[in-house]
Amino acid sequence: MQAPHRRLTRFVTSALAIWFGARRAWNDMVNTGIVFFMLFRYTKLFDRWWDIMPKWLFFLVVALAAILVLRVLRRPCGRGLPA
């Protein structure tokens, strides 16, 4: 198991990359931050649920989470920020 400060550091780093990229309108930085954030989340899901869930249910949960993330990220912001 990883140390809690490593998990917190990864979360904060990816959140800062998303925030900084959005503030500067750097789409590549935002996308990179989102990718790493989701990788950390899916890794944590794997660590917690792989041994206690049936495999089909685990992959169903991961697929539904991925679909939800895609739907949220495809939604237009509507804040009037430049693209």
C-alpha positions as CSV (number, residue, x, y, z in Angstrom):
1,M,0.0,0.0,0.0
2,Q,1.2,3.5,-0.8
3,A,1.9,6.2,1.7
4,P,-0.9,8.7,2.1
5,H,1.3,11.6,1.2
6,R,2.1,10.1,-2.2
7,R,-1.6,9.8,-3.0
8,L,-2.2,13.3,-1.9
9,T,0.7,14.6,-3.9
10,R,-0.6,12.9,-7.0
11,F,-4.1,14.3,-6.6
12,V,-2.8,17.8,-5.9
13,T,-0.4,17.7,-8.8
14,S,-3.1,16.6,-11.3
15,A,-5.6,19.1,-9.9
16,L,-3.0,21.9,-10.2
17,A,-2.2,20.9,-13.8
18,I,-6.0,21.1,-14.6
19,W,-6.4,24.4,-12.8
20,F,-3.3,26.0,-14.3
21,G,-4.0,24.8,-17.8
22,A,-7.6,26.1,-17.6
23,R,-6.5,29.5,-16.3
24,R,-3.9,29.9,-19.1
25,A,-6.2,28.3,-21.7
26,W,-3.6,25.6,-22.4
27,N,-5.8,22.7,-23.5
28,D,-2.9,20.2,-23.6
29,M,-2.1,20.9,-19.9
30,V,-5.8,20.4,-19.0
31,N,-6.0,17.2,-20.9
32,T,-2.8,15.9,-19.4
33,G,-4.1,16.7,-15.9
34,I,-7.4,15.0,-16.5
35,V,-5.7,11.9,-17.9
36,F,-3.4,11.5,-14.9
37,F,-6.2,12.2,-12.5
38,M,-8.3,9.5,-14.1
39,L,-5.4,7.1,-14.1
40,F,-4.9,7.6,-10.4
41,R,-8.6,7.1,-9.7
42,Y,-8.8,3.9,-11.7
43,T,-5.7,2.6,-10.0
44,K,-7.3,3.2,-6.7
45,L,-10.4,1.5,-7.8
46,F,-8.4,-1.5,-8.9
47,D,-6.5,-1.6,-5.5
48,R,-9.7,-1.5,-3.5
49,W,-12.1,-3.6,-5.5
50,W,-10.3,-6.2,-7.6
51,D,-10.1,-8.8,-4.9
52,I,-13.5,-8.3,-3.4
53,M,-15.7,-7.9,-6.5
54,P,-16.6,-10.4,-9.3
55,K,-14.5,-9.4,-12.3
56,W,-17.6,-8.7,-14.5
57,L,-19.0,-6.3,-11.9
58,F,-15.6,-4.5,-11.6
59,F,-15.4,-4.0,-15.3
60,L,-19.0,-2.8,-15.5
61,V,-18.3,-0.2,-12.8
62,V,-15.2,1.0,-14.5
63,A,-17.0,1.2,-17.8
64,L,-19.9,3.1,-16.3
65,A,-17.5,5.5,-14.6
66,A,-15.7,6.1,-17.9
67,I,-18.9,6.8,-19.7
68,L,-19.9,9.3,-17.0
69,V,-16.5,11.1,-17.2
70,L,-16.8,11.3,-21.0
71,R,-20.3,12.8,-20.7
72,V,-19.2,15.3,-18.2
73,L,-16.2,16.4,-20.2
74,R,-18.1,16.6,-23.4
75,R,-20.6,19.1,-21.9
76,P,-19.8,22.7,-22.9
77,C,-18.6,25.0,-20.2
78,G,-20.9,27.9,-20.9
79,R,-18.8,30.3,-18.8
80,G,-17.8,32.6,-21.6
81,L,-14.2,31.6,-21.4
82,P,-12.2,31.8,-24.7
83,A,-11.7,28.4,-26.4
